[in-house]
Amino acid sequence: MDIKSATYLISNVRVDACPTPDMPEFAFIGRSNVGKSSLINMLTSSTKLAKVSSNPGKTQTINHFIINKNWYLVDLPGYGYAKVSQTQRAAWQKMIANYLQKRENLVTVFVLIDVRLKPQKNDLDFLAQLGEWKVPFNIVFTKADKITQREASKNAKQFIETMRQEWQFIPRSFITSTVKHLGKIELLGYLDEMIFDWHNPEAEEH
């Protein structure tokens, strides 16, 4: 896929205020400071589409971007550690839960996992929650440039093997680095396939 246009559309805290669900939508989420904004900017070949911050908890709303005028990219608040009150965190959790369960044009959620770390309970718990809600997801391992290629592959494999203890089906995963643009072509190609299928449901049936 060649991204020719990427435009910020709207930010809000209510799913019923989101744009008309007339195009396929893909959401990005992960623990705070996992590199979500950097990944979005890499995919869209932008340096400032999503605001990058070293402070966890920067994203606090459901942020819609329209890409190539035929699909939505959604930047969601992170889960896990953030320097906010319990009340604010609970409000985020409710907002995210409503969005993920009720957004009818949501094709898949890309869950970002820091590939430098051993499997983290809050990541596994979040995936389990998506499973309970029957929300499709894919896994994007981030920050692969921070360790060796061998370590990245080993840690990603360990995470997948941990998932196999609970999951019968393991969705497709990607190893990425925004510094080296690792995984960009593979992710955009996968998005292209899903966007085509959404716009051409009759082709998927044959």
KACOR-V842801 format. One record per residue. OMEGA is omega in whole degrees, -180 to 180 (999 if undefined). Layout:
BEGIN
OMEGA + OMEGA
END
This chain:
BEGIN
175 + -180 + -177 + 178 + 178 + -172 + 173 + -176 + -175 + 172 + 178 + -179 + -179 + -178 + -179 + 176 + 179 + 180 + 177 + -175 + -175 + 178 + 178 + -174 + -179 + -177 + 179 + -177 + 178 + 176 + 179 + 177 + -179 + 180 + -175 + -179 + 179 + 179 + 179 + 179 + 178 + -178 + -176 + -179 + -180 + 177 + -175 + 179 + 175 + -176 + -180 + 179 + 176 + 179 + 179 + 176 + -179 + 179 + -175 + -178 + 172 + -174 + -180 + 172 + 176 + -175 + 179 + 179 + 179 + 171 + -179 + 170 + -176 + 178 + -177 + 176 + 178 + 174 + -179 + -173 + 170 + -178 + 177 + -179 + 176 + 179 + 179 + -180 + 179 + 179 + 177 + -178 + 179 + 180 + -179 + -180 + 179 + -179 + -175 + -177 + -171 + -176 + -168 + -179 + 179 + -177 + 177 + 175 + 175 + -179 + -176 + -179 + 178 + -173 + 180 + -171 + 170 + 180 + -178 + -177 + -177 + 174 + -179 + 179 + 180 + 178 + 178 + 178 + 177 + 178 + 178 + 179 + -178 + 178 + 179 + 178 + 171 + -177 + 176 + 176 + -175 + 173 + -180 + 180 + -178 + 179 + -180 + 179 + 179 + 179 + 180 + 180 + -180 + -179 + 178 + 179 + 179 + 179 + 179 + 179 + 176 + 177 + -177 + 178 + -177 + -172 + 176 + 180 + 178 + -179 + -180 + -180 + -177 + 173 + -173 + 171 + 180 + 178 + -178 + -177 + 178 + 177 + -176 + -178 + -179 + -180 + 180 + 177 + 179 + 177 + 180 + 180 + -177 + 178 + 178 + -179 + -179 + -179 + -177 + -177 + -179 + 179 + -179 + -177 + -176 + 999
END
